[in-house]
Amino acid sequence: MKVEKAITLSLGNLDQPVISKYQFGLTVNKICRSKVYSGEPVEFHKDFAKTADIAKYLKLLLDEGVLFPHKTLSNIFTLLGRSDGDPEDIACTVDPFCYMSHLSAMSYHGLTDRIPKKLFISSHPTKIWQSLAKEKMQKDLGNDFESYCEHGLPKLVRPNMNKIDKTDLHCLNSMHLGAYKNVRGRSLRVSTIGRTFLDMLRNPELCGGINHILDVFDEYGKKYLRLITDDIDKYGEPIDKVRAGYILNERLGINNEIINGWSSFAQRGGSRKLDSSAEYSPEWSDKWKISLNIFRNSD
């Protein structure tokens, strides 16, 4: 079997909407190292694939119309006969460490009737991302990792995702990434409901504004109370617990041991505001010692 045929068949087995240059490199390396595809010998007569081989076979598949360059993402390709994936599935394919978050996650979980104009994605800061990428390459390649790198084959690199097809992206790189769920039958990852509520408190400006998230808490706070309190209690900073405590306790009238315990984090300070993205207001919660800076124009 010719190498390009084995590559084409292997790529066709990948259950994802797009293929990165790194995934192409992995596929070529695996075929050329084993010299077998599905029990049939493959015509490759070197010990290792090299940079020139990657370029050769990528050009062949592009020229033959098996692969097509993605319209808006560099070094990303679509496969012949593969339907265009949703932007969120594509984002989670090319960045294996990101997930859909904020207003996009709120929409996915049915917490808002607003249709996000952008796709909100959360991922890691650059240094952490690069460290995770190296770990993933070592796991993907096993004993071939060193030789793969020595021969200059495509590495897992962070994609530049400002736009996917016609959808603009807002990518938030945070040290405080939380739990997400994998969506069955898709490449998509999305923040859990508890994490989504925590993100609302931290970045209300990315979730429709403070008035909108208060409406969401009012409507769904009791329904998802256990998920909210579990996530905030485990992962929230003191100011997150104070904000959640005010909303759940004073606005929704909920009293339980966890929420009442968060009152120990209340302390006076001009920077302690309900809406982290808005100006300070003199309106105040005495119990939670937090500025209730809720302005109608913040929505």
Phi, psi and chi 1 to 4 in degrees:
 res  aa     phi    psi   chi1   chi2   chi3   chi4
   1 MET       -  137.3 -179.4 -174.3  -63.3      -
   2 LYS   -70.0  150.6  -70.0 -174.7  177.1  -63.8
   3 VAL   -60.0  -43.7  176.0      -      -      -
   4 GLU   -64.1  -31.1   54.1  -92.6   34.1      -
   5 LYS   -69.9  -42.4 -179.3  178.7  178.7 -178.6
   6 ALA   -63.4  -38.7      -      -      -      -
   7 ILE   -64.3  -45.6  -64.5  171.2      -      -
   8 THR   -59.2  -45.7  -60.2      -      -      -
   9 LEU   -65.9  -39.5  -66.3  172.1      -      -
  10 SER   -64.8  -43.5  -66.5      -      -      -
  11 LEU   -64.2  -35.2  -65.2  176.4      -      -
  12 GLY   -64.4  -22.5      -      -      -      -
  13 ASN   -82.1  -11.0  -69.0  -28.5      -      -
  14 LEU   -75.7  123.1  -64.0  175.7      -      -
  15 ASP   -90.4   74.2 -173.5   19.2      -      -
  16 GLN  -157.4  157.8   55.5 -168.1   50.5      -
  17 PRO   -76.0  -27.5   26.1  -34.4      -      -
  18 VAL  -138.3  169.6  -67.7      -      -      -
  19 ILE  -129.6  127.0  -64.3  158.5      -      -
  20 SER   -86.4  163.8   68.4      -      -      -
  21 LYS   -63.0  -33.7 -163.8  167.8 -177.1  179.8
  22 TYR   -63.4  -44.7  167.7   65.1      -      -
  23 GLN   -64.9  -34.3  -70.8  164.4  -33.8      -
  24 PHE   -63.4  -43.9 -174.2   82.1      -      -
  25 GLY   -62.3  -42.2      -      -      -      -
  26 LEU   -58.6  -43.1  -79.0 -177.0      -      -
  27 THR   -65.2  -46.4  -58.6      -      -      -
  28 VAL   -63.0  -43.6  173.6      -      -      -
  29 ASN   -60.3  -45.1  178.5   74.3      -      -
  30 LYS   -62.5  -44.2 -178.3  178.1 -179.9  179.8
  31 ILE   -68.1  -43.7  -70.0  168.8      -      -
  32 CYS   -72.1  -28.6  -66.6      -      -      -
  33 ARG   -75.3  -42.3  -70.3  -72.4  -77.8  150.0
  34 SER   -84.1  -28.0   67.1      -      -      -
  35 LYS    57.3   28.8  -61.7  174.5  176.2   57.0
  36 VAL  -144.5  141.0  172.6      -      -      -
  37 TYR  -133.8  122.5  175.1   79.1      -      -
  38 SER    50.4   41.6 -167.5      -      -      -
  39 GLY    82.9   -2.7      -      -      -      -
  40 GLU  -106.7  134.0 -173.3  173.8  -19.0      -
  41 PRO   -61.2  143.8  -21.4   32.6      -      -
  42 VAL  -112.5  137.3  174.2      -      -      -
  43 GLU   -81.0   77.7  -61.0  171.2    2.7      -
  44 PHE  -133.0  124.5 -171.7   77.6      -      -
  45 HIS  -114.5   29.7  -52.6  -65.5      -      -
  46 LYS  -122.7  162.7  -54.6  175.8 -173.1  175.8
  47 ASP   -74.8  -34.8  -69.6  -27.7      -      -
  48 PHE  -136.8  146.8  -61.1   97.8      -      -
  49 ALA   -77.0  149.3      -      -      -      -
  50 LYS  -123.2  178.8  -62.6 -175.8  178.4 -179.8
  51 THR   -55.1  -42.5  -54.1      -      -      -
  52 ALA   -62.8  -33.8      -      -      -      -
  53 ASP   -68.5  -39.9  -63.0  -55.6      -      -
  54 ILE   -60.5  -47.6  -62.1  -66.0      -      -
  55 ALA   -62.2  -40.8      -      -      -      -
  56 LYS   -62.8  -50.9  170.7 -173.3  172.8 -177.6
  57 TYR   -74.6  -30.9  -66.1  119.6      -      -
  58 LEU   -65.7  -43.1 -179.1   56.9      -      -
  59 LYS   -63.3  -41.8 -174.7  176.3 -173.4  -57.4
  60 LEU   -57.9  -48.0  -94.0  174.0      -      -
  61 LEU   -70.8  -31.2  -91.9   59.2      -      -
  62 LEU   -69.8  -44.2  -71.8  167.8      -      -
  63 ASP   -64.8  -33.3  -71.3  -14.0      -      -
  64 GLU   -84.7   -3.5  -68.1  176.1    2.6      -
  65 GLY    77.1   17.9      -      -      -      -
  66 VAL   -78.8  -39.4  174.3      -      -      -
  67 LEU  -116.7  151.5  -70.9  178.3      -      -
  68 PHE  -133.1  136.1  -59.4   87.1      -      -
  69 PRO   -62.3  138.7  -18.5   30.9      -      -
  70 HIS   -66.0  147.4 -169.0  -88.5      -      -
  71 LYS   -66.1  -34.5  -65.5  176.7 -177.9  177.4
  72 THR  -125.7   -3.3   54.1      -      -      -
  73 LEU  -118.2  129.0  -64.1  173.5      -      -
  74 SER   -75.0  141.8  -60.6      -      -      -
  75 ASN    58.5   29.1  -67.8  -41.3      -      -
  76 ILE  -123.7  139.8  -57.8  -62.9      -      -
  77 PHE  -132.1  150.1  -52.0   93.5      -      -
  78 THR  -106.7  152.4   55.0      -      -      -
  79 LEU  -101.3  141.2 -171.0   66.5      -      -
  80 LEU   -51.6  128.7  176.6   66.3      -      -
  81 GLY    84.4   -5.9      -      -      -      -
  82 ARG   -90.1  124.7 -173.3   71.2   49.7   89.7
  83 SER   -67.6  151.2   59.6      -      -      -
  84 ASP   -62.1  128.8  -68.0  -21.1      -      -
  85 GLY   -81.3  164.6      -      -      -      -
  86 ASP   -68.7  149.4  -68.4  -31.6      -      -
  87 PRO   -54.4  -37.4  -26.4   34.3      -      -
  88 GLU   -68.2  -34.3   55.6  -93.7   32.4      -
  89 ASP   -70.2  -39.2  -69.1   88.3      -      -
  90 ILE   -64.2  -45.1  -66.7  173.8      -      -
  91 ALA   -58.5  -43.7      -      -      -      -
  92 CYS   -74.0  -16.6  -69.9      -      -      -
  93 THR   -80.6  -45.2  -61.5      -      -      -
  94 VAL   -82.8  -22.1  -59.6      -      -      -
  95 ASP  -117.6   98.4 -178.5  -14.0      -      -
  96 PRO   -70.7   -2.3   25.3  -33.4      -      -
  97 PHE  -115.2    6.1  -45.3  118.1      -      -
  98 CYS  -100.5  167.6   79.2      -      -      -
  99 TYR  -151.9  159.1   57.6   83.9      -      -
 100 MET   -75.1  137.3 -171.5  166.2   69.5      -
 101 SER  -145.0 -177.9   62.0      -      -      -
 102 HIS    53.1 -133.6  -62.7   88.9      -      -
 103 LEU   -61.9  -32.0 -170.0   61.2      -      -
 104 SER   -65.9  -40.3  -64.5      -      -      -
 105 ALA   -69.2  -38.5      -      -      -      -
 106 MET   -58.4  -42.7  -68.4  167.8   65.8      -
 107 SER   -65.2  -43.3  178.4      -      -      -
 108 TYR   -59.8  -42.7  174.7   85.4      -      -
 109 HIS   -82.4    0.0  -70.5  -59.3      -      -
 110 GLY    74.7   25.9      -      -      -      -
 111 LEU   -89.7  -10.2  -59.9  173.3      -      -
 112 THR  -143.9  150.0  178.6      -      -      -
 113 ASP   -98.0    4.0   56.6    2.5      -      -
 114 ARG   -79.9  142.0  -62.0 -170.6  179.3 -172.8
 115 ILE   -98.9  112.2  -59.5  173.6      -      -
 116 PRO   -60.3  133.5  -20.9   32.8      -      -
 117 LYS   -78.0  -22.3  -64.6  178.7 -179.6  178.7
 118 LYS  -121.8  162.2  -66.4 -177.1  178.1 -178.4
 119 LEU   -95.6  120.3  172.4   60.6      -      -
 120 PHE   -94.5  122.8  -68.9   90.4      -      -
 121 ILE  -127.5  138.1  -65.0  -69.8      -      -
 122 SER  -112.9  139.2  -71.0      -      -      -
 123 SER  -149.2 -172.9 -166.5      -      -      -
 124 HIS   -90.7  157.0  -63.5  -86.7      -      -
 125 PRO   -59.8  159.3  -22.1   32.7      -      -
 126 THR   -54.2  -49.2  -60.1      -      -      -
 127 LYS   -63.6  -41.5  -73.0 -172.9  176.8  180.0
 128 ILE   -67.0  -41.2  -63.8  176.2      -      -
 129 TRP   -59.2  -46.2 -161.3   99.7      -      -
 130 GLN   -63.9  -37.5  -70.1  172.0  -18.2      -
 131 SER   -65.5  -42.4  176.9      -      -      -
 132 LEU   -65.7  -36.5  -69.3  171.7      -      -
 133 ALA   -63.3  -42.2      -      -      -      -
 134 LYS   -63.4  -42.7 -177.3  176.7  179.6 -179.9
 135 GLU   -62.1  -41.1  -70.4  176.7   12.7      -
 136 LYS   -66.1  -41.5  177.6  169.2  172.5   53.9
 137 MET   -61.5  -41.5  -72.8 -176.4   64.2      -
 138 GLN   -62.9  -39.1  -70.6  171.3  -31.2      -
 139 LYS   -69.6  -43.6 -177.5  178.5  179.1 -179.8
 140 ASP   -63.7  -38.9  -69.4  -18.2      -      -
 141 LEU   -98.5  -21.7  -71.8  154.3      -      -
 142 GLY    58.3 -128.3      -      -      -      -
 143 ASN   -67.9  -13.3  -66.4  -28.0      -      -
 144 ASP   -87.0   -2.3  -81.5   -7.8      -      -
 145 PHE   -56.6  -50.7  174.8   72.5      -      -
 146 GLU   -62.3  -47.7  -64.9  -64.9  -22.2      -
 147 SER   -66.7  -35.6   63.0      -      -      -
 148 TYR   -59.7  -46.0 -176.6   94.6      -      -
 149 CYS   -70.0  -40.5  -65.7      -      -      -
 150 GLU   -62.1  -32.9  -73.3  172.4    3.5      -
 151 HIS   -89.8    7.6  -71.4   89.4      -      -
 152 GLY    70.9   28.1      -      -      -      -
 153 LEU   -76.7  158.3  -58.7 -168.9      -      -
 154 PRO   -57.4  129.8  -23.0   33.3      -      -
 155 LYS   -93.7  163.4  -67.1 -177.1  178.6 -179.0
 156 LEU   -76.9  111.8  177.7   56.8      -      -
 157 VAL  -121.8  154.8  -65.3      -      -      -
 158 ARG   -69.9  127.7 -175.5  168.4 -148.8  158.2
 159 PRO   -76.4  152.2   29.2  -34.8      -      -
 160 ASN   -95.4   99.6 -178.2   17.9      -      -
 161 MET  -112.7   90.0  -64.7 -167.4  -64.3      -
 162 ASN   -99.2  -25.4  -63.3  -42.8      -      -
 163 LYS  -154.2  135.7 -167.0  179.2 -172.9   74.3
 164 ILE  -122.2  113.1  -63.3  179.7      -      -
 165 ASP    55.6 -118.0  -63.0  -35.9      -      -
 166 LYS   -99.7    5.5  -64.7 -178.7  179.6  179.4
 167 THR  -100.1  123.3  -58.6      -      -      -
 168 ASP   -78.1  144.7  -69.1  -38.4      -      -
 169 LEU  -112.2  145.3  -90.6   66.3      -      -
 170 HIS  -116.6  108.4 -174.2  -70.6      -      -
 171 CYS  -102.5  118.4  -61.5      -      -      -
 172 LEU  -103.3  120.3 -178.3   72.9      -      -
 173 ASN   -99.9  115.4  -62.3  -32.1      -      -
 174 SER  -132.5  143.9  172.6      -      -      -
 175 MET   -73.2  -15.9  -64.2  -71.9  -68.5      -
 176 HIS  -108.6   50.5  -57.8  -71.5      -      -
 177 LEU   -70.3  148.9  -66.1 -171.2      -      -
 178 GLY  -121.5 -159.2      -      -      -      -
 179 ALA   -75.2  145.7      -      -      -      -
 180 TYR  -138.1  165.6   59.9   79.6      -      -
 181 LYS  -118.4  146.0   58.5  175.2  -77.8 -173.6
 182 ASN   -86.9  131.2  -67.1  -72.2      -      -
 183 VAL   -88.0  121.5  178.5      -      -      -
 184 ARG   -59.0  133.6 -176.5  178.5  -62.9  177.6
 185 GLY    80.7    4.6      -      -      -      -
 186 ARG  -136.5  167.4  -61.9  178.8   62.6  179.4
 187 SER   -83.7   -3.5  -58.1      -      -      -
 188 LEU   -72.8  139.3  178.1   63.0      -      -
 189 ARG  -121.8  140.3  -64.3  176.7  -65.0  -84.8
 190 VAL  -140.7  143.3   59.9      -      -      -
 191 SER   -59.5  145.4   59.8      -      -      -
 192 THR   -65.5  166.2   61.8      -      -      -
 193 ILE   -61.1  -44.5  -71.7  176.9      -      -
 194 GLY   -60.6  -44.0      -      -      -      -
 195 ARG   -64.8  -37.0  177.1   64.5 -161.9 -163.9
 196 THR   -62.7  -40.9  -58.2      -      -      -
 197 PHE   -65.8  -37.7  -86.7   88.5      -      -
 198 LEU   -63.7  -41.8  177.9   52.9      -      -
 199 ASP   -62.3  -34.4  -75.6  -20.4      -      -
 200 MET   -59.1  -41.6  -69.0 -177.0 -147.7      -
 201 LEU   -69.9  -36.1  -62.6  174.3      -      -
 202 ARG   -80.1  -35.5  -72.4  179.7  170.2  169.1
 203 ASN  -136.3   66.6  -60.7  104.8      -      -
 204 PRO   -59.3  -28.6   18.6  -30.9      -      -
 205 GLU   -66.5  -18.7   74.8  -79.1    5.4      -
 206 LEU   -98.7    5.8  -55.7 -177.8      -      -
 207 CYS  -128.8   21.8  -60.6      -      -      -
 208 GLY    98.1    0.2      -      -      -      -
 209 GLY    96.8  159.4      -      -      -      -
 210 ILE   -61.3  -38.5 -171.5   64.6      -      -
 211 ASN   -66.4  -35.9  -68.7  -68.6      -      -
 212 HIS   -68.8  -42.7 -176.3   54.2      -      -
 213 ILE   -70.3  -29.6   71.0  165.4      -      -
 214 LEU   -64.9  -40.2  -70.0  175.2      -      -
 215 ASP   -60.8  -40.1  -70.9  -18.1      -      -
 216 VAL   -66.3  -43.8  173.3      -      -      -
 217 PHE   -60.6  -42.7  -93.1   91.5      -      -
 218 ASP   -59.2  -41.2  -71.0  -13.2      -      -
 219 GLU   -81.7  -37.7 -175.5  170.6   -1.2      -
 220 TYR  -118.6   -2.2  -63.4  102.5      -      -
 221 GLY   -58.7  -44.1      -      -      -      -
 222 LYS   -73.2  -36.7  -68.5 -178.5  179.0  179.2
 223 LYS   -61.9  -41.6  177.7  178.5  179.9  179.3
 224 TYR  -108.9   25.4  -65.4  119.3      -      -
 225 LEU   -54.8  -46.3 -179.0   62.5      -      -
 226 ARG   -63.7  -41.7  179.2   64.3 -178.2  -88.0
 227 LEU   -64.9  -40.5  -62.1  176.7      -      -
 228 ILE   -66.2  -51.4  -64.4  168.0      -      -
 229 THR   -67.8  -36.0   55.4      -      -      -
 230 ASP   -61.3  -46.9  -78.7   -4.1      -      -
 231 ASP   -70.1  -44.0 -152.6  -80.0      -      -
 232 ILE   -68.7  -38.5  -68.2  174.2      -      -
 233 ASP   -65.8  -35.1 -163.1   52.1      -      -
 234 LYS   -84.4  -41.0 -173.6  172.7 -177.4  179.5
 235 TYR  -113.5  -13.5  -59.9  109.9      -      -
 236 GLY   -74.7  146.5      -      -      -      -
 237 GLU   -77.3  164.8  -60.2  -67.5  -28.2      -
 238 PRO   -51.2  -41.9  -31.9   37.8      -      -
 239 ILE   -67.6  -31.9 -173.2   60.0      -      -
 240 ASP   -64.2  -40.2  -59.7  -38.7      -      -
 241 LYS   -69.2  -35.7  -66.0  172.8 -177.9  177.7
 242 VAL   -67.2  -44.7  168.9      -      -      -
 243 ARG   -62.3  -46.6  -71.6  170.0  178.2  146.5
 244 ALA   -64.7  -39.1      -      -      -      -
 245 GLY   -60.7  -44.4      -      -      -      -
 246 TYR   -60.0  -48.7  162.9   74.6      -      -
 247 ILE   -64.2  -49.3  -64.0  170.5      -      -
 248 LEU   -72.8  -37.0  -64.9  172.3      -      -
 249 ASN   -85.3  -56.3  176.3 -123.5      -      -
 250 GLU   -79.6  -39.4  -70.8 -160.3   12.7      -
 251 ARG   -81.4  -44.0  -78.9 -176.4   64.5   93.2
 252 LEU   -98.2   -7.8  -85.7   65.4      -      -
 253 GLY    70.1   28.1      -      -      -      -
 254 ILE   -93.8  131.0  -59.1  172.0      -      -
 255 ASN  -125.8  121.3  -79.3  -75.3      -      -
 256 ASN  -150.0  174.1   65.3   31.9      -      -
 257 GLU   -62.4  -41.0 -174.4  176.7   -8.1      -
 258 ILE   -65.8  -51.3  -66.6  175.4      -      -
 259 ILE   -63.0  -45.2  -64.0  172.8      -      -
 260 ASN   -62.0  -31.9  -69.8  -24.9      -      -
 261 GLY   -67.3  -26.2      -      -      -      -
 262 TRP   -68.9  -19.1  -68.6  -15.8      -      -
 263 SER   -63.5  -18.0   62.8      -      -      -
 264 SER   -68.0  -16.4   64.0      -      -      -
 265 PHE   -88.7   -5.7  -63.6  106.4      -      -
 266 ALA   -71.7  130.9      -      -      -      -
 267 GLN  -154.6  149.3   61.8 -177.3   38.8      -
 268 ARG   -71.3  145.6  -72.7 -166.7  173.7  -85.5
 269 GLY   171.3  136.5      -      -      -      -
 270 GLY   -63.3  -20.3      -      -      -      -
 271 SER   -89.3   -3.5   62.9      -      -      -
 272 ARG   -88.5  100.3  -59.6  179.4   74.1   78.8
 273 LYS  -126.0  149.2  -55.3  174.9  -66.4 -176.3
 274 LEU   -64.7  -46.0 -179.6   59.9      -      -
 275 ASP   -99.3  108.0 -177.3   -7.3      -      -
 276 SER   -64.8  -20.4   60.3      -      -      -
 277 SER   -98.6   -2.1   63.5      -      -      -
 278 ALA  -115.5  169.4      -      -      -      -
 279 GLU   -69.7  158.9  -63.7  178.1    1.7      -
 280 TYR   -66.6  146.0 -179.4   86.2      -      -
 281 SER  -129.3  144.1  166.5      -      -      -
 282 PRO   -71.4  -14.7   23.5  -33.2      -      -
 283 GLU   -63.9  136.4 -172.8  177.4   -8.1      -
 284 TRP  -141.7  146.6 -170.5  -99.6      -      -
 285 SER  -100.3  117.2  164.6      -      -      -
 286 ASP   -67.3  -38.3  -72.5  -31.5      -      -
 287 LYS   -69.0  -44.7  177.3  176.7 -179.6  178.9
 288 TRP   -98.0   -4.3  -64.6   96.0      -      -
 289 LYS    49.4   55.5  -63.3 -179.5  174.7   59.7
 290 ILE  -140.8  140.7 -168.2  170.0      -      -
 291 SER   -72.0  127.4  167.5      -      -      -
 292 LEU   -91.5   68.5  -54.1 -178.8      -      -
 293 ASN   -83.3   68.1   58.1  -23.3      -      -
 294 ILE  -102.6  108.2  -53.6  168.4      -      -
 295 PHE  -112.9  135.0  -54.1  103.5      -      -
 296 ARG   -60.9  -28.0  -63.3  -43.9  -55.9  177.6
 297 ASN   -83.0    1.8   62.8   -2.3      -      -
 298 SER   -83.9   -4.3   67.4      -      -      -
 299 ASP   -81.1      - -151.4    0.1      -      -
